[in-house]
Amino acid sequence: MKYIKKNTNNQSSNKLTKRCKIAKKINVAIIAALTIMTMAAMTVFAATGKVDTTDFINKTVTVLQSVVSLIGAGLGVWGVVNLIEGYGNDNPGAKSQGVKQLMAGLGLVLLGIVVVPILGTMMKSAM
């Protein structure tokens, strides 16, 4: 009976692992430095004049409403696709997942249409 030795390059594997860890640390450090430099270069305060908070709130409500509604619509479409796939393959798991995703998507669209403008009105009245 012959015994076959497995050729394991543990030493080269360990060197590669160490290099990957070092590269990961360098990558994180570079990203952190770039983020800090970007944040330091931004103008945060208004240069002159009075700041119009109502205009800011209106823009924020519009953007938030659009983002939440679009995410909900995307989730709903994904749910419909899973639902169709579940019925096509007779897969009860996919049907269940599709219904859950569809309902969550409709809930997000409803949240974007109804709740976000109410929050905007509340913020305007607080100013």
C-alpha positions in Angstrom: 0.0 0.0 0.0 1.4 3.3 -1.0 1.0 6.4 0.9 0.7 9.6 -1.1 2.0 12.7 0.5 -0.2 15.7 -0.1 1.7 18.7 -1.2 0.6 21.4 1.2 2.2 24.8 0.9 1.4 26.0 4.3 4.2 28.4 4.3 3.2 30.1 1.1 -0.4 30.1 2.2 0.5 31.8 5.4 2.5 34.4 3.5 -0.5 35.0 1.3 -2.8 35.3 4.2 -0.5 37.8 5.9 -0.3 39.9 2.7 -4.0 39.9 2.4 -4.4 41.1 6.0 -1.9 43.9 5.4 -3.5 44.9 2.1 -6.9 45.0 3.9 -5.5 47.2 6.6 -3.9 49.6 4.1 -7.1 49.7 2.1 -9.2 50.6 5.2 -6.7 53.3 6.2 -6.7 54.9 2.7 -10.5 54.9 2.6 -10.7 56.4 6.1 -8.2 59.1 5.2 -10.0 60.0 2.0 -13.3 60.2 3.9 -11.8 62.5 6.5 -10.3 64.7 3.8 -13.5 64.9 1.9 -15.5 65.9 5.0 -12.9 68.5 6.0 -13.1 70.1 2.5 -16.9 70.5 2.5 -18.6 73.8 3.2 -21.1 73.2 6.0 -22.5 76.6 6.9 -24.2 79.2 4.8 -21.9 82.0 3.8 -24.2 84.9 4.1 -27.9 85.7 4.6 -30.7 83.9 6.4 -31.1 80.2 6.0 -34.5 79.1 4.7 -35.4 76.0 6.6 -38.8 75.6 4.9 -37.1 75.2 1.5 -34.7 72.6 3.0 -37.5 70.7 4.6 -39.5 70.7 1.3 -36.6 69.4 -0.7 -35.8 66.7 2.0 -39.4 65.6 2.1 -39.5 65.3 -1.7 -36.3 63.3 -1.9 -37.2 61.0 1.0 -40.7 60.4 -0.4 -39.2 59.5 -3.8 -36.5 57.2 -2.4 -38.8 55.3 0.0 -41.5 54.9 -2.8 -38.9 53.7 -5.3 -37.4 51.2 -2.9 -40.9 50.0 -2.1 -41.8 49.7 -5.8 -38.6 47.7 -6.5 -39.3 45.4 -3.6 -42.8 44.9 -4.9 -41.7 44.1 -8.4 -39.2 41.6 -6.9 -42.0 40.1 -4.9 -44.1 39.7 -8.0 -41.3 38.0 -9.8 -40.8 35.5 -6.9 -44.5 34.9 -6.8 -44.7 34.1 -10.5 -41.6 31.9 -10.1 -43.2 30.1 -7.2 -46.4 29.4 -9.2 -44.4 28.3 -12.2 -42.2 25.8 -10.4 -44.9 24.9 -7.8 -42.6 26.1 -5.1 -44.5 27.0 -1.9 -41.4 28.7 -0.4 -41.0 31.0 -3.3 -44.7 31.8 -3.2 -44.5 32.7 0.4 -41.4 34.8 -0.1 -43.0 36.6 -3.0 -46.1 37.5 -1.1 -44.0 38.8 1.8 -41.9 40.9 -0.5 -44.9 42.2 -2.4 -46.6 43.3 0.8 -43.5 44.9 2.2 -43.0 46.8 -1.1 -46.6 48.0 -1.0 -46.2 49.0 2.7 -43.1 51.1 1.8 -44.9 52.8 -1.1 -47.7 53.6 1.3 -45.3 54.9 3.9 -43.6 57.1 1.3 -46.9 58.5 0.1 -48.7 59.0 3.4 -46.3 59.2 6.3 -43.3 61.2 4.9 -45.5 64.3 4.0 -47.0 64.2 7.5 -43.5 64.2 9.0 -42.6 67.2 6.7 -45.7 69.1 8.0 -44.7 68.3 11.5 -41.2 69.6 10.9 -42.5 72.8 9.3 -44.8 73.5 12.2 -42.0 72.9 14.7 -39.9 75.7 13.1 
